[in-house]
Amino acid sequence: MSATQSSNSVSGPATTLTACGSGVTIAPMQRLTDQEVFNLPSDVHRLCTVLVNCYFLGTPGERDWVLVDAGISMHGGKIATMAKELFGGAPPRCIVLTHGHFDHVGSLAALLERWPGVTVYAHELELPYLTGQSDYPPPDPTVGGGLMARSAPLFPKHSNDFRPNISMLPADGSIPHLPLWRWIHTPGHTHGHISLWRESDSTLIAGDAFVTQKQESLIGVITAKQVMHGPPTYFTTDWGLAAESVRQLAALHPRTAFTGHGKPMINPRLAHDLHWLTKHFQEVAVPADGRYVRQPALADEQGVFSIPPKVSDARPWIIAGVALAAGVGTWLAVRYRHQQQAKRDSMDTAQLAAAIRRDAEVEQCKWVIENRG
């Protein structure tokens, strides 16, 4: 498996270490994966496509595998390359979408050109946005407070048409080609949002029902600092349903959680933080005010049929400055990555592995100290 396969993975003679927020070039002599560093399930592989994760479910070296979500646009080649390295070039048995927002289906069309016979599954309430019938409700840039939230009006909200590949998930909760997994309807972020659950080892793929980084903040996206967080605020259109979905997932008591944005989280921190989010969802996840805070958008099997009025924004000039700010943010991100590379590019693989583990252990110790008693 190469470094592009999962965050913090290392292989090959000249490899880029990626952590969805940082990257360094080293020359390792052995392979190191997320699974080895963080004791994650060996058949769930994460690929970060700049802003969002997609997942490869399957045992490396075998040809039976399933792709969950399709990342942002212009990453079809990267996804296909990882699939080839993991599974020898066999196309996925199917693709499962947690939902159809632009950052989760951005490379889907390109992938279907490579894999034209692959079926794409989504919830019935998500199909209007994946068959060209309805656009999503517009995002709300007044919530969240960060640059990513303020940039929301620039993000695509239009529907896509993936027919004839698109199909509805089975109503009984099963997932084709994944007999150990089930899908769970977790609406709120979108009306047809789903999460994936494997009871045998308590593994959860939450999608955007909750995430593990502050997605509204550009700094949060750049640094990928791990923090339990509700669904991305600017695209969440029903906060009552979002709160109930988090409660539903917390009641499963997952051991490991993979999310649409951010790094995987495991117990004991996962149990603590997810319980905390459930208990304090109204205060920490729901914005103080906003278009969909006042009133949810309404949708059915045909798509959106009711959108609440906009909330006035006292700072419209911020939107005009988004392009400049985004450019500055990109420069800062590149500078940050170069600084990290300067610190690590002299390390060999063993040293790098030790550094990754040490960082993880320090964070875990901080968490334990902060939450004693």
RAUR-V261423 format. One record per pair of residues at least 24 apart in sequence whose ideal C-beta (glycine too) atoms are under 10 Angstrom apart, sorted by the first residue. I is the first residue (numbers start at 0). J is the second residue. Records with the same first field share a line. If there is no record, write none. Layout:
I=J  J
This chain:
0=30  31  32  33  34  44  55  59  60  81  84  85
1=30  80  81  83  84  85
2=27  30  31  32  81
3=46  47  77  78  80  81  84
4=30  32  33  44  45  46  55  59  80  81  82  84  85
5=32  33  34  36  37  39  43  44  45  46  47  52  54  55  81  85  263
6=32  33  36  37  44  45  46  47  52  223  262  263
7=31  32  33  34  35  36  37  45  262  351  352  355  356  358  359
8=32  33  34  35  36  44  45  46  81
9=35  36  348  351  352  355
10=84  348
11=84
14=348
15=340
16=339  340  343  344  346  351  355
17=46  47  336
18=47  222  223  262  336  339  355
19=45  46  47  48  49  50  51  52  212  220  221  223  260  261  262
20=47  49  50  212  219  220  221  222  223  224  261  262  332  335  336  339
21=221  222  223  332  335  336  338  339  340  343
22=333  336  337  339  340  343
23=336  337  338  339  340  341  342  343  344  346  351
24=340  343  344
25=340  343  344  345  346  347  348  350  351
26=344  346  347  348
27=346  347  348  349  350  351  352
28=347  348  349
29=347  348  349  352
30=348
31=348  349  351  352  355  356
32=59
33=257  262  263  355
34=59  263
35=352  355  356
36=352  355  356  358  359
37=255  262  263  264  265  355  356  359
38=255  265
39=202  254  255  257  263  265
40=197  199  200  201  202  254  255  257  263
42=85  179  197  200  202
43=67  195  197  200  202  204  255  257  263
44=81  82  84  85  86  257
45=81  204  257  258  262  263
46=70  74  77  78  80  81  82  85
47=74  77  223  260  261  262
48=72  73  74  75  77  78  102  103  105  106
49=73  74  77  102  105  220  332
50=101  102  105  147  214  220  259  260
51=100  101  102  103  105  207  210  214  220  231  258  259  260  261
52=102  103  204  206  210  211  257  258  259  260  261  262  263
53=77  78  81  94  96  97  102  103  105  106  107  110  259
54=95  97  195  204  206  257  259
55=81  82  84  85  86  91
56=91  92  95  174  176  177  179  180  195  197  202  204
57=82  85  86  89  91  92  176  177
58=85  86
59=84  85  86  87
60=85  86  87
61=85  86  87  89
62=86  87  88  89  90  91  92
63=89  91  92  176  177
64=89  90  91  92  93  176  177
65=91  92  93  94  95  117  120  174  175  176  177  180  195
66=90  91  92  93  94  95  96  107  110  114  117  119
67=91  93  94  95  96  97  103  174  177  180  193  195  204  206  257  259
68=94  95  96  97  98  99  100  102  103  104  105  106  107  204  206  207  259
69=94  96  99  102  103  104  105  106  107  108  109  110  111  119  161
70=102  103  104  105  106  107  110
71=100  101  102  103  104  105  106
72=101  102  104  105  106  107  108  109  155
73=105  106  109
74=105  106  109  110
75=105  106  107  108  109  110  111  112  113  114
76=106  109  110  113
77=106
78=106  107  109  110  113
79=106  109  110  113  114
82=110  113  114
89=114
90=114  115  116  117
91=117  118  119  176
92=117  118  175  176  177
93=117  118  119  120  164  166  174  175  176  177
94=118  119  120  121  161  164  165
95=119  120  121  168  174  175  176  177  180  182  193  195  204  206
96=120  121  122  125  128  129  161  165  168  191  192  193  206
97=121  122  125  182  185  188  189  191  192  193  194  195  204  205  206  207  208  258  259
98=122  124  125  128  129  135  185  186  188  189  190  191  192  193  206  207  208  234  259
99=125  126  127  128  129  130  135  158  159  161  165  189  191  192
100=125  128  135  138  154  155  156  188  189  192  206  207  231  234  259
101=135  154  155  156  157  159  234
102=154  155  207  214  231  234  259  260
103=189  192  206  207  259
104=128  129  155  159  161
105=155  159
107=159  161  164  165
108=159  160  161  164
110=164
111=161  164  165
114=164
115=163  164
116=164
117=164
118=163  164  165  166  175  176
119=161  162  163  164  165  166
120=164  165  166  167  168  169  174  175  176  182  193
121=161  165  166  167  168  182  191  192  193
122=167  168  182  184  185  186  189  190  191  192  193
123=167  168  170  184  190  191  299  300
124=167  184  186  189  190  191  192  193  298  299  300  301  302
125=165  167  168  186  189  190  191  192  193  298  302
126=158  161  162  165  166  167  168  191  300  301  302
127=158  190  191  298  299  300  301  302  303
128=156  157  158  159  160  161  189  190  191  298  302  303
129=158  159  160  161  162  164  165  166  191
130=158  159  160  161  162  163  165  302
131=157  158  159  160  161  162  302
132=158  160  300  301  302  303
133=157  158  298  299  300  301  302  303  304
134=158  302  303
135=189  190  234  236  296  298  302  303  306
136=189  190  234  235  236  237  290  291  295  296  297  298  302  303  305  306  307
137=233  234  236  290  296  303  306  309
138=231  232  233  234  235  236  290  291
139=232  233  234  235  236  286  288  289  290  291  292  307  309  310  312
140=215  232  233  289  290  309  310  312  314  315  317  318  321
141=232  233  286  288  289  290  292  309  310  311  312  313  314  317
142=215  231  232  233  234  235  238  285  286  287  288  289  290  291  292  310
143=213  214  215  216  231  232  233  234  235  286  289
144=213  215  216  232  286  287
145=213  214  215  216  217  218  219  220  232  233
146=215  216  217  218  219  220  317  320  321  324  325  327  328
147=213  214  215  216  217  218  219  220  231  232  233  321  325  328
148=214  215  216  217  231  232  233  234  286  289  317
149=215  217  233  312  314  317  318  320  321  324  325
150=215  217  233  317  318  321  322  324  325  328
151=215  231  232  233  234  318  321
152=233  318  321
153=318  321  322  325
154=233  234
156=234
158=302  303
167=191  300
168=193
172=196
180=204
183=208  244  247  248  251
184=240  244  247
185=209  230  240  241  243  244  245  247  248
186=236  237  239  240  241  243  244  298
187=229  230  235  236  237  238  239  240  241  242  243  244  245  291  295
188=229  230  231  232  234  235  236  237  238  240  241  244  259
189=230  234  235  236  237  240  241  296  298
190=236  237  240  295  296  297  298  299  300  302  303
191=298  300
192=230  235  237  240  241  244  259
193=244
194=244  247  248  251  253  256  257  258  259
195=257
196=248  251  253
197=253  255
198=251  253
200=253  254  255
201=251  252  253  254  255  256  266  269
202=253  254  255  256  257  263  265
203=248  249  251  252  253  254  255  256  257  258  263  264  269  273
204=253  255  256  257  258  259  263
205=230  244  245  248  253  256  257  258  259  260  261  264  273
206=230  244  248  257  258  259  260
207=231  234  235  241  258  259  260
208=235  241  244  245  247  248  256  258  259
209=241  244  245  248  249  256  258  259  260  261  264  272  273  276  277  280  284
210=256  258  259  260  261  264
211=256  257  258  259  260  261  262  263  264  268  269  272
212=258  260  261  262
213=260  261
214=258  259  260  261
215=286
217=324  325  327  328  329  331  332
218=328  331  332  335
219=260  261
220=260  261  328  332
221=328  329  331  332  333  334  335  336
222=332  335
223=260  261  262
224=261  262  362
225=261  262  263  264  268  272  359  362  366
226=261  264  272
227=256  258  261  264  268  269  271  272  273  274  275  276  277  283  284
228=258  260  261  272  276  283  284
229=276  279  280  281  283  284  285  286
230=258  259  260  284
231=259  260
232=284  285  286  289  291  292
233=286  289  290  291
234=291
235=284  285  286  289  291  292  295  296
236=290  291  294  295  296  297  298  303  306  307
237=291  294  295  296  297  298
238=280  281  284  285  286  289  291  292  293  295
239=285  291  295
240=295
241=280  284  285  291  295
242=276  277  280  281  284  285
243=280
245=273  276  277  280  284
246=273  276  277  278  280
247=277
248=273  276  277
249=273  274  275  276  277  278  280
250=277
262=359
265=363
267=363  366  367  370
268=362  363  366  367  370
271=366  367  370
272=366  370
275=370
286=310
